[in-house]
Amino acid sequence: MTLDELEKSLPNGLHDAELVGLQVDYARREAVLDFNVDCSEPPESEPYRPARILFSGMQFLVIDPPADADAYEAISIVDAGSGQPSTAPCKLPLLDRECFLCWLFVSRWNGFIRIAARSVALEWLDRKQAP
């Protein structure tokens, strides 16, 4: 599954999701991002649900430096998309044929996270049924 496919399975995609954690394991070629995902579409009674997104077969992960050092200490709203962000393309390694490239814009950092991976999976952390 690609990030585009995962986003289509969510009521609001990752638009306005809150990034609350990021872990990278280069030895296992995995990145784990924890979010509060906006699920405010009826009949959902709670607007945000905690979720974990696992990027497997990670080829690379590039993080723009935050505009403010204090930006790392707080939850930040994100937006997401596939490929290079049109507003801030940068030079990246060649992409393996089996991988997809996606980006997350982290508003508090005023910067991007770019991830190339083979697959992505979502796990709800609150034990409720998926939306």
C-alpha positions as CSV (number, residue, x, y, z in Angstrom):
1,M,0.0,0.0,0.0
2,T,1.2,3.5,-0.8
3,L,0.6,6.6,1.3
4,D,-1.9,7.8,-1.3
5,E,-3.9,4.6,-0.9
6,L,-3.7,4.8,2.9
7,E,-5.0,8.4,2.8
8,K,-8.0,7.5,0.7
9,S,-9.0,5.0,3.4
10,L,-9.3,7.8,6.0
11,P,-12.2,10.3,6.2
12,N,-9.9,13.3,5.9
13,G,-6.6,11.7,4.8
14,L,-3.8,13.0,6.9
15,H,-4.9,16.6,6.3
16,D,-4.8,18.3,9.7
17,A,-3.5,15.2,11.5
18,E,-1.3,15.9,14.5
19,L,2.2,14.5,14.4
20,V,3.1,13.3,17.9
21,G,6.1,11.0,17.4
22,L,8.7,9.8,14.9
23,Q,11.0,6.8,15.2
24,V,13.5,5.7,12.5
25,D,15.2,2.2,12.5
26,Y,17.7,2.2,9.7
27,A,18.8,-1.4,10.5
28,R,15.2,-2.6,9.9
29,R,14.6,0.0,7.2
30,E,11.4,1.2,9.0
31,A,10.0,4.5,10.0
32,V,7.1,4.8,12.5
33,L,5.1,8.0,12.8
34,D,2.5,8.5,15.5
35,F,-0.5,10.7,14.7
36,N,-3.8,11.9,16.1
37,V,-5.8,11.5,12.9
38,D,-8.7,13.8,12.1
39,C,-11.8,11.5,11.8
40,S,-14.4,14.2,12.4
41,E,-16.7,12.8,9.7
42,P,-20.0,11.5,11.1
43,P,-20.8,9.1,12.7
44,E,-17.5,9.5,14.5
45,S,-18.1,11.1,17.9
46,E,-14.4,11.9,18.6
47,P,-12.7,14.1,16.1
48,Y,-9.2,12.7,16.5
49,R,-8.0,9.1,16.9
50,P,-4.5,8.0,17.8
51,A,-2.8,6.0,15.0
52,R,0.6,4.6,14.1
53,I,1.8,4.6,10.5
54,L,4.6,2.1,9.7
55,F,6.7,2.7,6.5
56,S,8.4,-0.6,5.6
57,G,11.2,-1.2,3.2
58,M,12.4,2.4,3.7
59,Q,14.9,3.5,1.1
60,F,15.5,7.0,2.7
61,L,14.0,9.6,5.0
62,V,14.9,13.3,4.7
63,I,13.8,15.8,7.3
64,D,14.1,19.6,6.8
65,P,15.5,21.4,9.8
66,P,12.8,23.2,11.8
67,A,12.6,26.9,11.5
68,D,12.5,27.1,15.3
69,A,14.4,24.9,17.8
70,D,11.3,24.9,20.1
71,A,9.3,23.3,17.3
72,Y,10.4,19.8,18.3
73,E,8.7,20.0,21.6
74,A,5.1,20.3,20.6
75,I,2.4,18.5,18.5
76,S,2.3,19.8,15.0
77,I,-0.4,19.7,12.3
78,V,0.6,18.0,9.1
79,D,-0.5,17.7,5.5
80,A,0.7,15.0,3.1
81,G,1.1,14.1,-0.6
82,S,3.0,11.9,-3.0
83,G,6.2,12.7,-4.9
84,Q,8.1,15.9,-4.3
85,P,6.3,18.8,-2.7
86,S,5.8,21.3,-5.5
87,T,6.5,24.2,-3.2
88,A,9.9,22.9,-2.0
89,P,11.5,20.3,-4.2
90,C,15.0,19.2,-3.3
91,K,17.7,16.9,-4.6
92,L,17.1,13.3,-3.4
93,P,18.6,9.9,-4.2
94,L,17.3,8.0,-7.2
95,L,14.1,6.2,-6.2
96,D,14.1,2.4,-6.4
97,R,11.4,1.1,-8.8
98,E,9.7,-0.8,-5.9
99,C,9.4,2.3,-3.7
100,F,7.0,5.3,-3.6
101,L,8.0,8.8,-2.5
102,C,5.8,10.9,-0.3
103,W,6.0,14.0,1.8
104,L,4.5,15.4,5.0
105,F,4.5,19.1,5.7
106,V,5.0,19.8,9.4
107,S,3.5,23.2,10.1
108,R,5.2,23.9,13.4
109,W,8.6,23.1,11.7
110,N,7.6,24.9,8.5
111,G,9.4,22.1,6.8
112,F,9.0,18.7,5.1
113,I,9.6,15.0,5.9
114,R,10.2,13.1,2.7
115,I,10.0,9.3,2.8
116,A,10.7,6.7,0.2
117,A,9.5,3.2,1.1
118,R,8.0,0.0,-0.3
119,S,4.8,0.0,1.7
120,V,2.9,1.7,4.5
121,A,0.4,0.4,7.0
122,L,-1.8,2.0,9.6
123,E,-2.6,0.7,13.1
124,W,-5.3,2.3,15.2
125,L,-4.0,2.7,18.8
126,D,-7.4,3.2,20.5
127,R,-8.8,-0.3,19.8
128,K,-11.9,1.0,18.1
129,Q,-13.1,-0.2,14.7
130,A,-11.6,1.6,11.7
131,P,-13.7,4.4,10.3
